[in-house]
Amino acid sequence: MSFEPRTVPNTYEVNSNRKIRVLVLEDNKINQMLAVEMLGMIGIHEVHVVENGVEGLEKAGENEYDLIITDIRMPIMDGIEFTKNIRKEEKYRSTPIIALTANVKEEQIESYYRAGMNNCIMKPVDIVEFGRILKVYL
């Protein structure tokens, strides 16, 4: 018996004539690798990864991103505080910010939206759902 790697249907690939730049905030090394891999599977290859919100603010100040994906629970500065802070920056007021988290109770999700996030993807991540949600914003 052989196993084929799971691929994302073409309908979930991001089709763009420009390079899409994504910032990922995630403190767990395995989750960092998974996020980069999933983004690559949907056609996004310019990905910068940082471990917390403070590093995210620094990286966002140095670059411009088309999309930000953030974990919620991180050391130093969590995803909610990061989002509140980055939304104060003119160039990031309308940039899509997606929570990537296992914390998905209704009241938690509402707090993500109140902070300025656009959507929430639950861990563990389903690659088809991941691609479908990101395609809405790109």
PESUL-V415165 format. One line per field, one symbol per residue. ss: DSSP state (H for helix, E for strand, C for the rest). burial: # if it has 16 or more other ideal C-beta (glycine too) atoms within 10 Angstrom, else .. A space follows every 10 residues. Layout:
ss->???
burial->???
This chain:
ss->CCCCCCCCCH HHCCCCCCCC EEEEECCCHH HHHHHHHHHH HCCCCEEEEE CCHHHHHHHH HHCCCCEEEE CCCCCCCCHH HHHHHHCCCH HHCCCEEEEE ECCCCHHHHH HHHHHCCCEE EECCCCHHHH HHHHHHHC
burial->.......#.. .#.#.....# .######... ##.###.##. ####..#### #######.## ....###### ##.#..#### ###.###... .#..###### #.#.....#. .#..###### #.#...#..# ####....
